Amino acid sequence: MQETIDRLREQPREHRTAIAASIAIAVVALLLVGWFFFFMHDLNKGNLEYARPPAPESEAESLPSSAPVYSADPVSTSTATTTIF
């Protein structure tokens, strides 16, 4: 193993970078294949459950308490006041 590393150190920088990138891509691909295998295995066994939060009954419940709640009725222009400075 040490001999292989020493031979790689003698190579040009571009060659070493290409080898390092290839190894990194291979490791990531192996991890993705393993994750996919175990995910599909659990999915087929029915071990995955999706916990959905209950749907809010009204729009006001879905907003944070600090958010303003606007009514659906438009404000009539007769109640609006205009201040001219």
HELIX and SHEET records of a PDB file:
HELIX    1   1 GLN A    2  ARG A    9  1                                   8    
HELIX    2   2 ARG A   13  LYS A   45  1                                  33    
HELIX    3   3 GLU A   59  SER A   62  1                                   4    
END                                                                             
